[in-house]
Amino acid sequence: MCRLGVQLQQVILNLIRNAVEATSSVPESSRVLTLKTEIEDAQHIQITVGESGPGIDPKDIERIFERLFTTKAHGMGTIRQSPPCKRGPELICSV
């Protein structure tokens, strides 16, 4: 697997772990985790991770992709040493 593939795999696994953690405050019978993939065109795919957790606090929306920002008591935030490629993946947050 190429470097970008490994990095993309790490991002997806982290999103899934965060989604599972986010649903821990929801009753077990109401927990939902969805993972959806779509082919956009010959060079683009869309991967969507969704969950039934409480959501992102509106005051944090503008900061969630800032380097080292976290809402977790013991979290590290995002540490990005270098972009995976010149035109790397785009992360979009929607609530």
Stockholm file with secondary structure:
# STOCKHOLM 1.0

chainA/1-95         MCRLGVQLQQVILNLIRNAVEATSSVPESSRVLTLKTEIEDAQHIQITVGESGPGIDPKDIERIFERLFTTKAHGMGTIRQSPPCKRGPELICSV
#=GR chainA/1-95 SS CCHHHHHHHHHHHHHHHHHHHHGGGSCGGGCCEEEEEEEEETTEEEEEEEECSCCCCGGGGGGTTSBTCCCSTTCCCBCCSSCSSTTCCCCCCCC
#=GC SS_cons        CCHHHHHHHHHHHHHHHHHHHHGGGSCGGGCCEEEEEEEEETTEEEEEEEECSCCCCGGGGGGTTSBTCCCSTTCCCBCCSSCSSTTCCCCCCCC
//
